[in-house]
Amino acid sequence: MERAEAGEINSNECENVSRKKKMSEEFEANTMNSLVDMPFATVDIQDDCGITDEPQINLKRSQENEWIKSDQVKKKKKKQKDYQPNYFLSIPITNKEIIKGIKIVQNAIIQQDERLAKAMVSDGSFHITLLVMQLLNEDEVNIGIDALLELKPFIEELLQGKHLTLPFQGIGTFGNQVGFVKLAEGEHVKSLLEIAETANRTFQEKGILAGDSRSFKPHLTFMKLSKSPWLRKNGVKKIDPDLYEKFISHRFGEEIVYRIDLCSMLKKKQSNGYYHCESSIVI
């Protein structure tokens, strides 16, 4: 029996191939007719390797996407859990009238309860916090400095050559744990809020963990019980409103904002009592 040359097909083989092809086509047609009568006939059917259930693929992809999202959420939560602010943007308070008024309040409170001397903020540290953040190394500090510098043109455009003046009046507390001088209401609050929001966005866009869960409420802290754990051990668990009652509506004066600093919460303070400053912008 002669063998077919390479690349040739003899007549018997040709007939077999033709017969198999015909049987396959008939089987496929019958199968498709049966499938049309089934409830899932509206599902797209591909003949790649028989019948492919496309919703199953979509379900698998959906599950994979959910796993990815879940992993991202877990990583984000871990970052938030590890988030411990150690730097902040500060507006220093330099008006001597305001500082003098605060010291009068502090002394009046101490005269009524000497233990609270340990809770008082030193006059060189008076400031308004615009934003808190976490900077873990020198590279992140440099990124923070760049972000601060980027704020300058925005603030100048916002103020359009005018001074940002902050009037202080009255006393308030956060949960009777932190005592502060209130910022009076007015358009200046709106400007300060815009600056704080832009700062938060600018730092976060650079990959810096910044901000906190509380809404921004500008204030000038002059005392806080957390400065001395000794106080709680000795029965001082809150700031009694009676201690500052006569200053409840006192006008402390106005601060013209001329500088914003990037300060460290942990590094040694300067000789004047103000925080260690990494960089500043002058407005």
RODO-2510 file (C-alpha; in nm, 4 decimals, decimal comma):
residues 283
     n   res          X          Y          Z
     1     m     0,0000     0,0000     0,0000
     2     e     0,1481     0,3364    -0,1054
     3     r     0,1800     0,6076     0,1510
     4     a     0,0600     0,9596     0,0666
     5     e     0,3280     1,2140     0,0116
     6     a     0,3790     1,4717     0,2833
     7     g     0,1095     1,7383     0,2596
     8     e    -0,1284     1,5083     0,0580
     9     i    -0,4511     1,3396     0,1743
    10     n    -0,5766     1,0196     0,0028
    11     s    -0,9417     0,9873    -0,1088
    12     n    -1,0494     0,7575     0,1790
    13     e    -0,9130     0,9962     0,4381
    14     c    -1,0857     1,2837     0,2574
    15     e    -1,4211     1,1048     0,2723
    16     n    -1,3723     1,0259     0,6426
    17     v    -1,2934     1,3890     0,7195
    18     s    -1,5989     1,5025     0,5215
    19     r    -1,8250     1,2507     0,6961
    20     k    -1,6942     1,3519     1,0422
    21     k    -1,7402     1,7201     0,9626
    22     k    -2,1006     1,6602     0,8511
    23     m    -2,1806     1,4586     1,1671
    24     s    -2,0243     1,7306     1,3824
    25     e    -2,2326     2,0016     1,2139
    26     e    -2,5534     1,7999     1,2585
    27     f    -2,4721     1,7355     1,6251
    28     e    -2,3985     2,1019     1,6838
    29     a    -2,7229     2,2069     1,5139
    30     n    -2,9250     1,9605     1,7251
    31     t    -2,7489     2,0779     2,0393
    32     m    -2,8193     2,4430     1,9625
    33     n    -3,1848     2,3664     1,8890
    34     s    -3,2136     2,1967     2,2287
    35     l    -3,0429     2,4862     2,4027
    36     v    -3,2847     2,7362     2,2508
    37     d    -3,5638     2,5671     2,4465
    38     m    -3,3733     2,5928     2,7747
    39     p    -3,4357     2,8801     3,0267
    40     f    -3,0822     3,0177     2,9825
    41     a    -3,1116     3,0421     2,6038
    42     t    -3,0813     3,4189     2,6226
    43     v    -2,7247     3,3848     2,7546
    44     d    -2,4565     3,4432     2,4921
    45     i    -2,3041     3,1098     2,3898
    46     q    -1,9539     3,0951     2,2525
    47     d    -1,8151     2,7914     2,0696
    48     d    -1,4588     2,8381     2,1768
    49     c    -1,4449     2,5174     2,3821
    50     g    -1,8090     2,4203     2,3884
    51     i    -2,0382     2,6476     2,5949
    52     t    -1,8876     2,9312     2,7988
    53     d    -2,0979     3,0737     3,0807
    54     e    -2,0165     3,4456     3,0570
    55     p    -2,1928     3,5427     3,3829
    56     q    -1,9619     3,3006     3,5653
    57     i    -1,6609     3,4885     3,4257
    58     n    -1,8152     3,8197     3,5234
    59     l    -1,8833     3,6843     3,8728
    60     k    -1,5215     3,5703     3,9028
    61     r    -1,3964     3,9094     3,7878
    62     s    -1,6341     4,0796     4,0294
    63     q    -1,5009     3,8645     4,3149
    64     e    -1,1427     3,9448     4,2183
    65     n    -1,2262     4,3178     4,2135
    66     e    -1,3878     4,2858     4,5565
    67     w    -1,0731     4,1143     4,6903
    68     i    -0,8572     4,3937     4,5491
    69     k    -1,0849     4,6609     4,6983
    70     s    -1,0907     4,4784     5,0319
    71     d    -0,7101     4,4620     5,0343
    72     q    -0,6874     4,8335     4,9564
    73     v    -0,9334     4,9162     5,2361
    74     k    -0,7316     4,7029     5,4820
    75     k    -0,4089     4,8821     5,3847
    76     k    -0,5801     5,2201     5,4195
    77     k    -0,7181     5,1258     5,7618
    78     k    -0,3716     5,0109     5,8717
    79     k    -0,2258     5,3451     5,7638
    80     q    -0,4993     5,5282     5,9524
    81     k    -0,4432     5,3083     6,2580
    82     d    -0,0693     5,3843     6,2522
    83     y    -0,1356     5,7560     6,1918
    84     q     0,0180     5,9617     6,4708
    85     p     0,0544     6,3331     6,3814
    86     n     0,3926     6,4740     6,4788
    87     y     0,4017     6,7965     6,2743
    88     f     0,1564     7,0818     6,2232
    89     l     0,1019     7,4088     6,0383
    90     s     0,1015     7,6928     6,2877
    91     i    -0,0037     8,0576     6,2845
    92     p     0,2020     8,2076     6,5701
    93     i     0,0343     8,4584     6,8026
    94     t     0,2620     8,7575     6,8530
    95     n     0,0287     9,0419     6,9490
    96     k     0,1405     9,1478     7,2994
    97     e    -0,2110     9,2611     7,3906
    98     i    -0,3510     8,9123     7,3242
    99     i    -0,0650     8,7429     7,5116
   100     k    -0,1091     8,9757     7,8101
   101     g    -0,4840     8,9062     7,8215
   102     i    -0,4289     8,5302     7,8159
   103     k    -0,1746     8,5490     8,0982
   104     i    -0,4279     8,7430     8,3070
   105     v    -0,6808     8,4609     8,2525
   106     q    -0,4226     8,1946     8,3378
   107     n    -0,3206     8,3722     8,6592
   108     a    -0,6842     8,4200     8,7623
   109     i    -0,7477     8,0460     8,7212
   110     i    -0,4298     7,9480     8,9086
   111     q    -0,5258     8,1758     9,1993
   112     q    -0,8457     7,9724     9,2353
   113     d    -0,6748     7,6333     9,1919
   114     e    -0,2953     7,6228     9,2110
   115     r    -0,2858     7,2673     9,0773
   116     l    -0,3904     7,3964     8,7331
   117     a    -0,0557     7,5764     8,6916
   118     k     0,0657     7,2462     8,5451
   119     a    -0,2005     7,2661     8,2709
   120     m    -0,1062     7,6097     8,1381
   121     v     0,0482     7,6653     7,7947
   122     s     0,3548     7,8912     7,7989
   123     d     0,3125     8,2288     7,6315
   124     g     0,5826     8,1576     7,3696
   125     s     0,3786     7,8648     7,2398
   126     f     0,0517     8,0442     7,1634
   127     h    -0,0658     7,9634     6,8110
   128     i    -0,3527     7,8541     6,5893
   129     t    -0,3213     7,5093     6,4317
   130     l    -0,4175     7,4988     6,0638
   131     l    -0,3353     7,1339     5,9948
   132     v    -0,1744     6,8323     6,1622
   133     m     0,0245     6,5667     5,9744
   134     q     0,2660     6,2774     6,0039
   135     l     0,6200     6,3190     5,8689
   136     l     0,8297     6,0114     5,9466
   137     n     1,1699     6,1010     5,8032
   138     e     1,3792     6,3762     5,6482
   139     d     1,2466     6,3063     5,2986
   140     e     0,8871     6,3498     5,4151
   141     v     0,9821     6,6680     5,6002
   142     n     1,1239     6,8044     5,2726
   143     i     0,8016     6,7086     5,0936
   144     g     0,6116     6,8907     5,3682
   145     i     0,8268     7,2001     5,3158
   146     d     0,7531     7,1909     4,9416
   147     a     0,3800     7,1623     5,0134
   148     l     0,3965     7,4628     5,2475
   149     l     0,5749     7,6716     4,9839
   150     e     0,3039     7,5818     4,7313
   151     l     0,0447     7,7378     4,9618
   152     k     0,1947     8,0879     4,9431
   153     p     0,0630     8,1894     4,5965
   154     f    -0,2834     8,0497     4,6786
   155     i    -0,3028     8,2516     5,0031
   156     e    -0,1827     8,5673     4,8313
   157     e    -0,4439     8,5249     4,5586
   158     l    -0,7134     8,4615     4,8202
   159     l    -0,6268     8,7722     5,0229
   160     q    -0,5638     8,9949     4,7159
   161     g    -0,3184     9,2171     4,9003
   162     k    -0,5368     9,2566     5,2105
   163     h    -0,4403     9,1603     5,5662
   164     l    -0,5986     8,8545     5,7266
   165     t    -0,6970     8,9881     6,0696
   166     l    -0,8092     8,7487     6,3433
   167     p    -1,0097     8,8997     6,6328
   168     f    -1,0214     8,6976     6,9557
   169     q    -1,3084     8,7183     7,2035
   170     g    -1,4389     8,4920     7,4779
   171     i    -1,3381     8,1607     7,6350
   172     g    -1,4438     7,8066     7,5443
   173     t    -1,3450     7,4466     7,6147
   174     f    -1,3356     7,1113     7,4400
   175     g    -1,5118     6,8708     7,6735
   176     n    -1,3902     7,0710     7,9753
   177     q    -1,0428     6,9275     7,9034
   178     v    -0,8905     7,1993     7,6841
   179     g    -0,9337     7,5718     7,7474
   180     f    -0,9041     7,8135     7,4568
   181     v    -0,9654     8,1715     7,3484
   182     k    -1,2366     8,1856     7,0825
   183     l    -1,1974     8,3337     6,7381
   184     a    -1,4785     8,5834     6,6800
   185     e    -1,7167     8,5170     6,3900
   186     g    -1,6694     8,6933     6,0547
   187     e    -1,5378     8,6637     5,6990
   188     h    -1,1891     8,5942     5,8335
   189     v    -1,3132     8,2520     5,9500
   190     k    -1,4159     8,1663     5,5935
   191     s    -1,0712     8,2684     5,4625
   192     l    -0,8974     8,0658     5,7323
   193     l    -1,1132     7,7649     5,6486
   194     e    -1,0235     7,7913     5,2788
   195     i    -0,6539     7,8052     5,3643
   196     a    -0,6850     7,5018     5,5943
   197     e    -0,8764     7,2986     5,3337
   198     t    -0,6263     7,3850     5,0586
   199     a    -0,3362     7,2961     5,2887
   200     n    -0,4951     6,9603     5,3679
   201     r    -0,5493     6,8831     4,9994
   202     t    -0,1989     6,9977     4,9003
   203     f    -0,0263     6,7792     5,1601
   204     q    -0,2397     6,4739     5,0863
   205     e    -0,1812     6,5048     4,7103
   206     k     0,1894     6,4764     4,7870
   207     g     0,1308     6,1500     4,9739
   208     i     0,1472     6,2975     5,3246
   209     l    -0,0940     6,1663     5,5870
   210     a    -0,2628     6,4839     5,7103
   211     g    -0,5730     6,6128     5,8852
   212     d    -0,7958     6,4484     6,1429
   213     s    -1,1549     6,3329     6,1756
   214     r    -1,2722     6,6474     6,3514
   215     s    -1,4036     6,9465     6,1609
   216     f    -1,1694     7,2463     6,1558
   217     k    -1,2398     7,4852     6,4428
   218     p    -0,9723     7,7554     6,4753
   219     h    -0,8904     7,8312     6,8385
   220     l    -0,6108     7,9569     7,0631
   221     t    -0,5324     7,7024     7,3358
   222     f    -0,4093     7,8388     7,6699
   223     m    -0,4513     7,5323     7,8931
   224     k    -0,5078     7,1557     7,8673
   225     l    -0,5319     6,8972     8,1403
   226     s    -0,3457     6,6369     7,9337
   227     k    -0,0230     6,8330     7,9857
   228     s     0,0029     6,6738     8,3293
   229     p    -0,1250     6,3215     8,4122
   230     w    -0,0571     6,4203     8,7738
   231     l    -0,3728     6,6347     8,7670
   232     r    -0,6115     6,3442     8,7098
   233     k    -0,4378     6,1405     8,9782
   234     n    -0,4980     6,4296     9,2168
   235     g    -0,8660     6,4696     9,1417
   236     v    -0,8617     6,7326     8,8654
   237     k    -1,0731     6,5720     8,5926
   238     k    -1,2228     6,8788     8,4237
   239     i    -1,1920     7,2547     8,3873
   240     d    -1,4627     7,4156     8,5982
   241     p    -1,6414     7,6921     8,3950
   242     d    -1,6628     7,9019     8,7115
   243     l    -1,2855     7,9476     8,6960
   244     y    -1,3033     8,1640     8,3820
   245     e    -1,6603     8,2932     8,4112
   246     k    -1,5714     8,6633     8,4190
   247     f    -1,3716     8,6308     8,0940
   248     i    -1,6499     8,4576     7,9025
   249     s    -1,6961     8,7577     7,6678
   250     h    -1,3602     8,9299     7,7119
   251     r    -1,2043     9,0928     7,4023
   252     f    -0,8410     8,9868     7,3778
   253     g    -0,7376     9,1793     7,0672
   254     e    -0,6537     9,1122     6,7012
   255     e    -0,3747     8,9151     6,5371
   256     i    -0,2672     9,0041     6,1840
   257     v    -0,1515     8,6831     6,0133
   258     y     0,1923     8,7404     5,8661
   259     r     0,3493     8,3932     5,8844
   260     i     0,2643     8,0230     5,8658
   261     d     0,5150     7,7730     6,0063
   262     l     0,5743     7,4007     5,9627
   263     c     0,6451     7,2937     6,3212
   264     s     0,7444     6,9771     6,5039
   265     m     0,5415     6,8604     6,8022
   266     l     0,8256     6,6489     6,9380
   267     k     1,1547     6,8276     6,8724
   268     k     1,3004     7,0577     7,1359
   269     k     1,1349     7,3989     7,1482
   270     q     1,3205     7,7214     7,0764
   271     s     1,4592     7,9376     7,3566
   272     n     1,1550     8,1691     7,3352
   273     g     0,9192     7,8761     7,4022
   274     y     0,7965     7,8440     7,0442
   275     y     0,8049     7,5122     6,8597
   276     h     1,0922     7,3865     6,6454
   277     c     1,0231     7,5290     6,3005
   278     e     1,1277     7,3482     5,9800
   279     s     1,0156     7,6184     5,7366
   280     s     0,7895     7,9231     5,7044
   281     i     0,6053     8,1308     5,4496
   282     v     0,5583     8,5038     5,5034
   283     i     0,2264     8,6487     5,3918
***
